[in-house]
Amino acid sequence: MDDELLRGRVYGADHDDPDPGPRPGHAYRELVAGPLDGLLLDVTGWSAGELADGAALPTEIGRFGAGGRARYTPRRENPRRWDWAGDTR
């Protein structure tokens, strides 16, 4: 895991968690832009197909508020960074 990822906060971590950062032995993707910008997504155990598809992540801070999702897709030239592709319901 590179040093830049070690400083990030993991998507889904409790706000009260004293250590919301990445855990050793896990695989992460950095979320870029959109409502979840800068968070890390734990993709440990995801298949190659799931990684290629990206994810629609539940969030209350996107365009649709509670019940909405932020869509992220892998960046072609750097698949460890996932770019925001818009919000959905």
QUITA-V341045 format. One record per residue. D_CENTER is the distance of its C-alpha to the mean C-alpha in Angstrom with 2 decimals. Layout:
d_center: [D_CENTER/D_CENTER]
//
This chain:
d_center: [15.54/16.24/17.17/14.59/11.71/14.11/14.16/10.58/9.62/7.41/5.76/8.99/11.31/14.65/15.79/18.92/17.45/19.43/16.98/13.34/12.41/11.66/14.43/16.87/16.90/13.22/11.11/7.70/5.86/5.64/4.49/8.21/10.50/10.74/10.41/6.98/8.15/8.08/5.55/4.56/3.25/6.98/8.48/11.94/14.57/12.98/15.79/16.15/16.43/13.23/11.40/13.62/12.94/9.23/8.15/9.46/7.75/10.59/11.11/14.52/14.05/13.81/17.04/18.08/17.64/17.76/17.15/15.07/11.80/9.56/9.59/7.56/9.74/10.41/12.68/16.11/17.36/14.40/12.15/10.14/8.82/7.31/9.36/9.61/12.41/13.58/13.78/15.59/17.42]
//
